[in-house]
Amino acid sequence: MYVRNYANRILDRTGAPPTLWLLALRYACFVYNHTAVESLGWKTPMFTLNGITPDISVLLRFAFYEKVFYKTEKPSFPSDSPESLGYVVGIAEHVGHAMTYKILN
């Protein structure tokens, strides 16, 4: 119930379209698992699971549905910009390094 309410709050406050409900829910689960919870004695669920304090740096850099520029593979023309506009919609936990984000283009 808490995670669903948090996902709805994320969608409401960021102005993200309702079609991104699943990405918002996954983001809410990630945030919940990496922040302290009173019912666990102010420990994070990840610490309770594996005994390692999680790094929350990835949560501090960008917010959900924040506009970002990302590098495109190859511009179609030399005068075209090698960057495109997208939106941060999550953290890629199992791809790349620790600060790899999911970008919606």
Contacts in CASP RR format, 6 or more apart in sequence:
PFRMAT RR
TARGET T0000
AUTHOR 0000-0000-0000
METHOD contacts of the structure
MODEL  1
MYVRNYANRILDRTGAPPTLWLLALRYACFVYNHTAVESLGWKTPMFTLN
GITPDISVLLRFAFYEKVFYKTEKPSFPSDSPESLGYVVGIAEHVGHAMT
YKILN
2 32 0 8 1.000
3 25 0 8 1.000
3 28 0 8 1.000
3 29 0 8 1.000
3 32 0 8 1.000
4 25 0 8 1.000
4 28 0 8 1.000
6 28 0 8 1.000
6 31 0 8 1.000
6 32 0 8 1.000
7 21 0 8 1.000
7 24 0 8 1.000
7 25 0 8 1.000
7 27 0 8 1.000
7 28 0 8 1.000
8 24 0 8 1.000
10 16 0 8 1.000
10 24 0 8 1.000
10 27 0 8 1.000
10 28 0 8 1.000
10 64 0 8 1.000
10 65 0 8 1.000
11 18 0 8 1.000
11 20 0 8 1.000
11 21 0 8 1.000
11 24 0 8 1.000
14 63 0 8 1.000
14 64 0 8 1.000
14 65 0 8 1.000
14 66 0 8 1.000
15 65 0 8 1.000
16 24 0 8 1.000
16 64 0 8 1.000
16 65 0 8 1.000
16 87 0 8 1.000
16 89 0 8 1.000
20 65 0 8 1.000
20 89 0 8 1.000
20 104 0 8 1.000
23 64 0 8 1.000
23 89 0 8 1.000
23 90 0 8 1.000
23 102 0 8 1.000
23 104 0 8 1.000
24 64 0 8 1.000
26 90 0 8 1.000
27 64 0 8 1.000
27 89 0 8 1.000
27 90 0 8 1.000
27 91 0 8 1.000
30 59 0 8 1.000
30 90 0 8 1.000
30 91 0 8 1.000
30 93 0 8 1.000
31 59 0 8 1.000
32 45 0 8 1.000
33 44 0 8 1.000
33 45 0 8 1.000
33 46 0 8 1.000
33 54 0 8 1.000
34 44 0 8 1.000
34 45 0 8 1.000
34 46 0 8 1.000
34 54 0 8 1.000
34 56 0 8 1.000
34 59 0 8 1.000
35 44 0 8 1.000
35 56 0 8 1.000
36 42 0 8 1.000
36 43 0 8 1.000
36 44 0 8 1.000
37 43 0 8 1.000
37 44 0 8 1.000
37 45 0 8 1.000
40 48 0 8 1.000
44 53 0 8 1.000
44 54 0 8 1.000
46 52 0 8 1.000
46 54 0 8 1.000
47 53 0 8 1.000
47 54 0 8 1.000
55 98 0 8 1.000
57 98 0 8 1.000
57 99 0 8 1.000
58 91 0 8 1.000
58 98 0 8 1.000
58 99 0 8 1.000
58 101 0 8 1.000
59 91 0 8 1.000
61 99 0 8 1.000
62 68 0 8 1.000
62 88 0 8 1.000
62 101 0 8 1.000
63 88 0 8 1.000
64 88 0 8 1.000
64 89 0 8 1.000
64 90 0 8 1.000
65 87 0 8 1.000
65 88 0 8 1.000
65 89 0 8 1.000
66 87 0 8 1.000
66 88 0 8 1.000
67 85 0 8 1.000
67 86 0 8 1.000
67 87 0 8 1.000
68 85 0 8 1.000
68 86 0 8 1.000
68 87 0 8 1.000
68 88 0 8 1.000
68 101 0 8 1.000
68 103 0 8 1.000
69 83 0 8 1.000
69 84 0 8 1.000
69 85 0 8 1.000
69 86 0 8 1.000
70 83 0 8 1.000
70 84 0 8 1.000
70 86 0 8 1.000
70 103 0 8 1.000
70 105 0 8 1.000
71 82 0 8 1.000
71 83 0 8 1.000
72 82 0 8 1.000
72 83 0 8 1.000
72 84 0 8 1.000
74 82 0 8 1.000
75 81 0 8 1.000
75 82 0 8 1.000
84 105 0 8 1.000
85 105 0 8 1.000
86 103 0 8 1.000
86 104 0 8 1.000
86 105 0 8 1.000
87 103 0 8 1.000
87 104 0 8 1.000
88 101 0 8 1.000
88 102 0 8 1.000
88 103 0 8 1.000
88 104 0 8 1.000
89 102 0 8 1.000
89 103 0 8 1.000
89 104 0 8 1.000
90 101 0 8 1.000
90 102 0 8 1.000
91 100 0 8 1.000
91 101 0 8 1.000
91 102 0 8 1.000
92 100 0 8 1.000
92 101 0 8 1.000
92 102 0 8 1.000
END
